[in-house]
């Protein structure tokens, strides 16, 4: 419950300070982790400024000299420590401090365990997934470089980059790469370069160092800032054996700053050699294709049909003439056979024809109705008959029927000048 006060009844300073001291005193003893920014000894007391490794927040720690010296090794500025302290509020001046009761160094194993736990957490969120990583541009026009002030890492990247591609440009941001200000300054520089319209890729470079020196590059805030960047990021922190969490989230990991320059900026000499090799390869492919086509064309031209087209036409002409003669012979033979068959048929028809019979001296007797008379019984006396010979015919009148078949009985004469008993001649046709 808050302290009651009004403009008419304000609380004295001593009361307020005593209340604040009472509230702080109720916190009890706590363990606090941080980095020693300053350490001053005065008599039997050491005054420490303990800074948060991530945020720009610090606290004053009052440590008896015996507590400080009881820690092995004795902490120095820059060391990461855990302090068992009692919160204290000095009422007379209104200042807050921590009274150190025990100091412990943050062990390497503990740091590694914390980093591993953070790595697993970020990996489970997909921050390190390969699918979200972007490829580097083939030929960046401008390279953003985040590095320490006047550092060897900066010189390595700039010299190797310009040696590989003299036309490349750099946007350099020199920041703190160690200590409590490193995370904030690197993150701010990354945001600035990520928003720069001309920067195609960003390199974060730092030389080697201890695990504690490289801790800012495993900070969760920096890792998430790199993951959120829209520009490809290359991590070049420490040496090959150093693996801060920045290496896992960056789009490309380089073992050293020099390696980062090689991976980011193509070598103009290598590219020219590659182009020459590709041109030579393309030339060989084209020449090989032309040689194959020329060999095929020569083979086609060497064929008789193309080497001497007239000879092929003569051969085909002879073949056509031969086929024509063969067809003519076949037609002639067929016609001869058909002519023979026709002659044989005509001969048979001539042999069987009544006209042939008449030419041998026979005659055909036709009755009044035009039918052939085959018997005397078919004719009555007085009927007009027609006698057909081979060349002509005549009319006759039927007389009496004769008994003999030899034509001697019942006739008055054989010279045909008078009427016969059987037939009377009436005239020629």
Secondary structure as UniProt FT lines:
FT   HELIX           13..25
FT   TURN            26..27
FT   STRAND          29..42
FT   TURN            43..44
FT   STRAND          45..51
FT   STRAND          58..64
FT   HELIX           65..69
FT   TURN            77..78
FT   STRAND          80..90
FT   TURN            91..94
FT   STRAND          95..105
FT   HELIX           108..124
FT   TURN            125..128
FT   HELIX           130..132
FT   STRAND          142..147
FT   TURN            149..150
FT   HELIX           152..164
FT   TURN            166..167
FT   STRAND          169..174
FT   TURN            180..181
FT   HELIX           182..194
FT   TURN            197..198
FT   STRAND          201..206
FT   TURN            211..214
FT   HELIX           215..218
FT   HELIX           220..228
FT   STRAND          232..237
FT   TURN            240..241
FT   HELIX           245..249
FT   STRAND          252..253
FT   HELIX           257..264
FT   HELIX           268..301
FT   HELIX           304..307
FT   HELIX           309..352
FT   HELIX           354..359
FT   TURN            360..361
FT   STRAND          364..366
FT   TURN            368..369
FT   HELIX           376..378
FT   TURN            381..382
FT   STRAND          384..388
FT   STRAND          393..398
FT   TURN            409..410
FT   STRAND          423..428
//
